[in-house]
Amino acid sequence: KIKIKQFQKDPTTKCKAFNELRQLCTDETSKQMVAKTILPLWPAMYNHTWDQNDPSVRAEMNKTLLFFVPIWGKSITQHLKKFIRFWLVYQFDPSKEVFYFYFYF
């Protein structure tokens, strides 16, 4: 359901999808389950939304990334090469709210 929302065209739906994804993780067991489920899908979602014109979508995507990286730990390394080039592009984003997340990542 969230993945379908993720591939919609309007920015509001995409922002809501990222918020719903973070809200699914209410306790530690659901956090681990969702994190393991979403990890193989994350590079495709990240690569699909990296070129959004709306900075709020990019900011929500990066909030979600920062939320899941500590949970994924070292298991993210096998997926890093699939989306690292877009992550590097975001480090030079003109939007302050997007750049903020890369300063603390």
Salt bridges, closest charged atoms under 4 A:
GLU20 OE2 - LYS5 NZ 2.57
GLU60 OE1 - ARG22 NH2 2.73
GLU60 OE2 - LYS63 NZ 3.20
ASP93 OD2 - ARG58 NE 2.93
